[in-house]
Amino acid sequence: MSVLPMKRIMICAKRQDRKSILEFLQRTGSVEIASREMAEDDTVFSSMDVSQSSQLFTKNAALADRALEILAAAAPEKGSLLSAFEGRTPISVEDYEANVKKRDNAMRYVNEIILLDKEATEAKADVPRLTTQIEALTPWSTLNYPLSFSGTKKTVAFIGTFPEKLSESEIAEALAANAPEAEAVDISIIASEDNFTSVMIACLKSDGDSIEDALRRMNFQRPPVSDMVPAAQVEAYEKERAEAIRRIDSTAEKIASYADKREDIKFISDYFNMRAAKYDVLGTLTQSKRVFLIEGYVPAGKAAALEDMLISRYDAAVELTDPDPSEDVPVLLKNNAFASPVEGVIESYSMPGKGELDPTTPVACFYYILFGMMLSDFAYGALMSIATFVLIKKLKNMEPSTRKTLTMFFYCGLGTMLSGILFGSYFGDAPTVIAKTFFGKTLEIPKLIDPLAQPMKMLVLCFAIGIIHLIAGLCINLYTALRQKRYVDAISDSVLWMLLVIGLLLFGLTTDMVTGMFSLNKISPVAGNIGKVMAIIGAIGIILMDGRESKNWFKRTLKGVYGLYNVTGYLSDLLSYSRLLALGLATSVISSVFNQMGSMVAGTPVLGVILFVLIFIVGHTLNLAINALGAYVHTNRLQYVEFFGKFYQGGGHKFTPFATNTKYFKFKEDN
């Protein structure tokens, strides 16, 4: 376990080589570029304003991504169930350069796809609009006049609807009541439903105003004006709608025809994202009329090789120096194959701060055990390990982060298998249930601890693992302090607390309360007395030294007493490990429930077996998924809160090199 040492690098080269050097560094992905502050009165060096270029490249990349989304909807890309794990497609520098030459064609495809999608969107908007208009005109389809018809030379016509179902006589009575002076009114009902009545009412022009006023009082509403006969208008709208649907289908086919250009569009998306990133870096560089400077950090192990490549390829000067102790140097972890899979767990919390130990290896050792204790089923662990092993071996092009995650779950599966053997769990009690249900046999699975029958024994095991975990954290804290020559801190923050915790543990194992509660045998009284002395020394030392930063002896003592109160925190931390028992029991109980459910329907020979298998597969799949997620979450919590709380501060920032952070292709520099 180690934090890789870093070198500070400064590159000075001709401005004409700026583009190629930046692209070379981007492909190698080995330098984290640091911005340099320039003096306000500097008349030689300056920085470029690249915001417009960067925005243009970002916009083009977004357009390419949008085109890919449109293309995926019209012509979905075929992929296997494992495609999510396959990673990006590798591409050589030669292929990269060849594809760059086709960027204009690729952008033309992008623009054409987006224009087609816009056309399809407009057509899709027309369909519901036309449908609404057709539905509005349908009640008027038997009317032989346009809706805009207002009468003849001597008559006035009113075409519209009432918001309720009315008969001719009811309309006539209402008009007579509201316009008694009207002499002749003709009422024609065009359509009638429960919530409306469509009518055409005609009267003499001399009665037009009074009839219009009467209709207004009756909540009469006019339809949208149209100069065409409704039936003809409906027919025209239907033709328009059919044409809109045809355009939708046609544009979908045209978009789908670009499926063979998908890879070109993917490349152009990555290309413009890379250029945007390059220009963002370009804006931070210090440059004059003829030269430019790049400053940053490079892992010490890669520094010499990078220097040789830069000098051999370009007319450049490279300076490598050790970073100043005050610098915020980026952190890059390096661990063996067993520990490196949990580096993501460390990164999710925080990278090691200055002078801190890389905790990856101790975290890995406990992580696999704690996860296995919580999932605690041999079959579940075997399925997890086999599945992840097959994926790792089958998919050679997998992303490093994905590979690490799957490798972590492979080891977690091994830890789960070990716990399954310890607790005799193989799909819960499936072997016992199957033997009794289908073969009438009694089968006992060997186990060292039965969590259901011996929960206190299981709890003792969980607490024992917790104590080891906490003491390991204190030991790491002690080692870190000694390495940094903080000897007083080593004694005060580690040794004294180990004396107190271990002493209280030894003393507790000689008392009736503790041994009776957990059904344990008492240890030797001599060990108990030793533990008592250790606890007293630890407690007194903590009181005297925990407030050592205060010069006033009274304040120092009060802080020490308050610091001693933190022993309750250790008790709380220890109780947190009872979650190992809780999750282990949950996995076991739920497994047993599904097994019993399957056995209850296994009455008939053939149908019973089929039902048992269905319940078995569904039940255990759900149990594995839910409890694996729970084990992952709670294992992280035990690491972050209980373990890291004893020694780890974090605060470092991850080494983030200037690299090809692409979606679809990964570019690799040929050495």
N, C-alpha and C positions, 0 to 999 in steps of 0.2 A: 504494500500500500504506500503510495507516494504522490506528492504533488510535484509535477515536472518542473524543473528549474527553467526560467525564461531568460532570454537575452533581449536587450534593447537593440533594435536595428535602425540604422539610418541609411537610406539609399539616395544618392545624388546622381542624376543622369540628365542627358540632353532632353530638352523639351520635346523634340521631334520623336523621341522614343516613348513618350508618356503613355500613349494609348496601348502600345504593345506590351509595355512593362506591367501596366495595370491589368491587362487581360491575362498575362502570364501569372501574376500573383493571384488573380481571381480563380484561375483554374487550379493552381496548386493548393490554395486554401490553407496556407501555412503562416500567414502574417495577420495579426490584429493591428489595424492601422489606427494610430492615435493622432488626434488633431493637435496642431501646434499653435500656441498663441503668438501673434505677431505684434511687435511694437507699433504704436500709432504713427510714429515718425519714420517708419521704415520706408525708404525710397527705392529699395532694390527689389525686395520680395513683396508679393501680394497674393491674394486668392481670387479665384474666378467666381462670377455669379452664374451658376449653372441651373438655376431654378426652372427656367423656361424649358430647357432641354430635358431635364429630369421629368418635368410634368408631361411633356410630350411623349416620352418613352413609357411612362406609367399609364398614360391614356391609351396608347397603342396596345400595351399588354392587357389592359382591361377590356378593350374591344375584342382582342383575340380570345380572351376567356369567355366573353359573352357569346361570341360566334361558336365556341365549343359547346356551350350550354344549349344553344339553339340547335346545333347539329346533333347533340346527344338526344334531344327530344324527338327530332325527326328520324334519326337513324341511330338508335342506341348501339353503343360499342359492345361487342361481344366480349365477355370475360368470364373466367371461371370463378368458383367460390373462393379460390385462393388469391384472386387478383389484388385484394386489399393488402396482401403481404408481399407482393412481388417486387415492389420498389420501382424506382425510375429506370428508364432504359439507358444503358451506357452508350456514349457516343465519342468517337475519336476526334482529335483535333482536325484531321483532314475532312471528316464528314461535317464537322462544325463549320469549317470554312466554306465547304460546298453548299451547305444549307443557307449560309448567310447571303450568298449570291442570289438566292431565290426569295429573299425577304419581300421584295416588291410584289412578286406574284402572290405570295402568301397573304400580304395585306389586301391585295385585290380580292382574294377569296373571302377574306374576313368582311370587307365592306359589302360585297355582293350578298353574303349570307345575312348580314344585318339589314340590308335594304329589303331582301325577300321577307324577312321576319316582320319588318315594319308593314309591308304590304299585307301580310297574313293577319297581322294584328288589326289593321284597319278593316279588313274583310270580316274578321271575327266580331268586331264592334258593330258592323252593318247588320249581321244576322239577327241579333235580338231587337235592334231598332226596327227593322222591317217586319219582324214577327209581331211586335207590339202594334205597329200600324195596321197590319193585316187583321189582327184580332179586333182592333178598334173599328174597322170598316165592315167587318163581317155582318153585324146586325143590320147594316144598310144595303146589303147586297141585292135586295129585291126592289130597291128604289130606282126608278127610271130617270131621275133627275140628278144633276150634280149637287153636292152638298152646299155649294155656293148659290144655288138657285134661290132667288128672292121674290119671284112672282112675275106677273105679266103687267100689261099697261093698266089694267083695271083692278088687279088683285095683288095682295101681298102674301108671300109664303114664308112660314116659319118652320125650319127643319131643326130638330133637336131632341133631347131626351128629358124625361122626368126621373128623379131618383127613386122611383117605386113602381110597382106594377099597378097600372090603371087601365080601365076599360074605356071605350069611346063615350059611353054615357056618363061615366064619372068625370072625364075631362070636360065634356060638354056642360055638365052641371056646374063645375068649378068656374068655367069661363063665363057662363051666364050670371053667376053670382058676382064675379069680379068685373065683368064688362057687360052690364045689362043692356047698354045702348047698341051693342053690335047686333046687326040684323041677320047676316048670313055667315056662318062659319062651317067650313068643311074639315073634318078630322079624319086622318088616315093613319092607322097604327101600322108601322113598318115591322117592328119586332117587339117582343115583350118577354121579360124574365122576372124573377122574383125581386130583383133590386133595380130594375130600370124598365122604361117604356120608351121606345123610339117612335117618333111621330112626325108627320108633316101636316101642318095646319094652314089652311088658306082662308082668306077673308077679303072683303072689299077694301080698297085703299083708304076709303074714308074711315074705316074701323081699325086700321092698322095700328095706330098709336095706343088705342084702348086695349086691344088684344095683346100687344107687346107688353104693356104695363101689367095686364092680368097674368100673362105667362111668367113675368119676372117674380110676381108674388107667389107663384106656384113652383118656384125653384127650377124653372125651365133652363136648360143649358144647351148651347149650340155646339155642334161638333167642329173639329178642325175643318177649315174651308178647303174645298177641292173643286177644281173646274171640270173634273172627269166624273162620269157616272161611277158610283161605288164599285160595281162589279168589274168595270174596266180598270179602275184604280187598283183593286185587289189583284187582278191578273198582272198588272204592271209590277206591283210590289213583289209578287211571287217570282216573277222572272228575275227581278233584281236580287232577291234572296238566293235563288238558284245559282245566279252568276257569282254571288259572294261565296257560296259554298264551293263552287267550282274553283274559284281563285284560291281558297284555303287549301283545297286538295292539291292544286297545281303548284302552289308555292312550297307545300310540304315535300312534294316529289322533287322539285328543283333543289331545295335545301338538302334533301337526302342524297342527291347526286354528287354532293361535295364530300361524301364520306371518305373517298379515297384521298382527299386533301387534309384529312384530320391530323396526320403526323406533321405536315408542313405547318399547320396552324398551331399545333402544340409547340413546335420548335420556335415559332415567332413569338409566342407568349413568353417562353423562357428567355429568348434573345432580348426582348425589350425589357424584361424584368432585370436581366443582368446589366443591360446598358444603363438603366435607371440607377441601379446600385453603384455602378462604376462612376456615374456622374455625381452621385451624392458624395462619394469619396473624393472625386476630383475637386469638388468645391471646398474641401478641407485642406487641400495640399498647398504647400508653400512653393511659389514658383516665381521666376524672373523671366526676362525675355528669352533666355537661352537654356536655362536649367530648371529642374524642379526637384523638390525634396520629398521623401516619404519617410515617416517615422512610425515606429510601432514596436510590437513584441513578437518574438518567434520562439518556439520551444528550442531549448539549447541543443537538443539532439538533432534538430533539423537545420540549425543555423549555418553550419559549415557547408553543407550540401547546397543550401539555397544561395549562399554567397558565391559558390563556384559556378552555379548555373547562371546567375545574373551577370557575373563578370564575363563568362564565356560567350553569352548570347548578346549582350548589350555593352555599349561604351558607358559603363556605370562604375561608380565608386560605392563600396559597401563598408559600413562601420558597425561592428558588433561590440557591445559593451554590457557589463553587468548593470542591472537596474539599481537605482539609488534606493536605500532602505525605506525612504519616505514615500516612494512611488506606490500607487495602487496597481500592482502587477496582476494581470489576469491569471486565473487558476485553471490548470488543465490536469486532470487526474489520470493516473496510469496504474492499472491493477492486473492481476493474473486472471485467467479464464474463469476461475471460481468466483472471484469477488467482483469483477467488472460489471456483471449484469445488474447489480444494485446501484451503480453509479447514478442512474436516473433518480433513485430514491433520495440520494444525497443532494442532487441538483434541485429537486423539487422543494427541499427544505432551504438549503443555502450552501454555497461553496465554502470550503474552509477559509477562515480569515488568516491574517498574517501570523506566521509561526505556529499555526494549528496543525495537528496531525490529521492526515486523511483517514476518516473513520470507515472507509468502505469495507475493508476486510472484516473487522469485528461486527459491523452491521450485517454483512453477508452471512457470517457464521450463525448469528442469532436469528436472522430473518427467515432462513429456510426452516429452522427448528420451530419458531413461533408460528409460522404459517401452517406447518404440518400439524402442530398440536391443535390448531383451531379447526382445520378441515378433517383431519384424523380418520381417514378411511383409505385403506390400501388400494381399493379398486379406483376410487376417485383420483388418487395420486398417480396410479399407473396410467389411467386415461390421459391425465394432464401431461405427464412426462412423454408418453408415446406420441401424442398429438403434436406437442411442441418440437420434439426431436425430428419427426417426419417433416414438419414445415421447415425447420432449420436446414435439414439436409437436402430437401427437394428444391427449395427456392434459393438458388445461389446469389441472386441479384438483390436480395433483401436489403433494406436500409439498415445501417448500423444500429440505430436506435431501436428499430423493431426487432432486430436480431437479439439485442441485449435484453429486451423485455421478454421475449419468448424463452431465452436461455434462463432468465430469472425464474420463470414459471416452470421450466423443466426441473430446476433444482428444488423449487417449492414442491413439485410433485414427488420428488424423491423423499423429501422430508415428510410429506403426507403419507407415503408408503411406509416409512419407518414407524410413524405414529399408529398407522393402521395395524401393523403387526403387533405393536405394544398393547393396543386396546382390543385386538381381535375383531376388527371391523372390516368386512369385505362386502361392500354395498349394504352396510349395516349388518343385520343378522340374516342376510339373504341365504347363505349356505344352509343354515339351520332351518329356515322356513321352507326352502325348496325341498330339502330332504324329508321333512315331516309331511308336507302337503302332497307331494307327488310320489314319494317312495315309501312313506310310512316309517321312516327311520329317524332315530334320534342322533343328531350330530352336534358335538360340542367343539367349538372353535377354541384352540388354545390362546390364552391371553395373559399378560402379566398384570394388567389392571382392567377391571370392568367399570367404566365410568358410571354406568347406571346403577350397579349394585354397590360400588365402593366410591361414592362421590367425595368423601373426605380424604381418602387416599389419593384420589386424583387432584384434589385441591392442594394437598401437601406438595405433590409433584410440581404443580403450577407455581406455588410460592417458592419452591426451591429453585426453579428456573429463573424466577423473578429476582431472587436474591443474588444469584450468580450474575445476572444481567446488570443489576445495579452496581455490584462490586466491580464488575468489569469496567463500567463507566468511570468509577472513582479511580481505578488503576490507570486508565488512559489519561485521566486528568493529572494524576501524579507524574506519569511519564512526561507529559507535555510540560509541566512546570519545571521538572528537573532538567529537561533538555533546554529550556529557556533560562536556566539558572535562577529560577524564582523559588528558592529553597524554603523560604518562610511560607509562601503560598502552598507549596507542596505539602508541608506539614499541616497547616491550618485547614486547607480546603479538601484535603484527601486523606492523609494518614489519620488525623483525629476522628474524622467521620467514619472511616473504616473500623477504627477501634471501637467507637460507640455502637455502630450498627452490629458488628460481629459479636461484640461483648454482650449486647442486649439479647441477641439471638441465642448465644450459648447459655446465658443465665435463664432465659425463658424456657429452654429445653430441660431445665432442672425443676421447673415448677409444675404443680398439679394442674393449674388452670390451663396452661398451654398444651401440655402433653395429653390431658384429658379431653380437651376440645378437639384435638386432631388425632386422637387414638395413637399416640406415639409413646415409645419407651423412653424413660428418663435417661439422660446421659450421666456420666460420672459427676458427683458433686465437686470433684477437683476441677473439672472443666467448667462447671458453673461458677466456681469461685474465681477462676482465671477470667471468665467472661465478665464477672462483676467488676473486677479490678480494671479490665480493659475499658469497660463502659464508663467507669468513674474517671479514669485518666482522660478518655476522649471528651467527656462532658466538661471537666475542669479546663482542659486545653481549649475547647471551643469558647467557653466563657471568657477566658483570658485573651484569646487571639482573634476572635471573629470581628471584633471592633477595633483592630489594631491601627486603623488609619486615624483614629481620634487620639489626640494628645492628652485630653482630660481623662483621668483614670475612671471617674464616675461614669462618664458617657461611654467609655470603652467597655466598662463592665455591663452597663445596661444593654448595649448593642450585642455583647456576647451572650447575655441571657436570652435576648430576643432571637439571636442566631440559633441557640440551642433548641428553641421552640420549633425550628424547622425539622426536628426529628419526627414530628407528626406528618410532615410532608413525605418522609420516607415510608411511613406506615401507609399513607394514602397511595404512594407509588406502588407499594407491595400489593395492596388490595386490587390495584388495577390489573394485576396478572390473573385475577379470578376470571377475567374474560376468556382465558384459555379454556377453563372448565365450561363456561357458559356456551361458547361457540362449539366446542367439541361435543357437548351433550346435545345441542341443537341439531348438529349434523346426524348424530347417532339416532336420536329420537325420531326425527323426520324420516330417516331411512327406514327405520323399523315400522313406522306407520304405513308407509307405502307398501312395504313387504306384506304387512298384515292385510291391507286392503286388497292386494293381489291374491292372497291366499283365500280370502272370503268368497271370491267369484270363481275359484278354480274347482268347481264341483264336477262339471262334465269333462271328459277326457280331452277332446279337441278344442271346443269353445273355451273351456276353462284355461287351457294353456295359452290360447291366443289372448284372452283378456288379461291374464297374469302378465304376459310379456308386454302388452300395451301399457298397463299401469306401471309396470316396472321401468320401462324406458322413459315414459313421460315424467313419472315421479322422481326418478333419480337424476334425470337431466335438469329438472327444476331445482332439485336440492343441491346438485353440484354447482349450478350457476349462482344461486343465491348465496350459498355458504362460502364459495370461493371468493365472491365479491366482499362478503363480510370479513373473511380472513385477511384479505388484502388491505382493507381499510384499517382494521384494528391492529394488524401487524405494523403498519406505518405509524399508527398512533403510539404504540409502545416504544417505537424507535425515537420518534420526534419528541415526545413529552418525557417519558421516564428515562430513557437511555441518554439522549442528547442533553437533557437537563442536568446531567452530572458532569459534563466536561466540554460540551460543544457550544460555541458561540456563532460560528459562521460569519457571514458578512463579506466574503470574497465575491468577486464577479467572475463569471465563467469566461474562459478564453473563447472569444467569438471572432474567428478569422474572417477576413475579406474573402468570400468564396462564392461559388455558384449556387446560391440558394434558389434552386429551380423546382418546378412542380413535376415535370415530365421527363427530362433528360438529365443525366449527370455527366459532366465533362471531366475528363481526367488528363492531366498533363503527362505527356510521354517523356520520361527521364532519359 
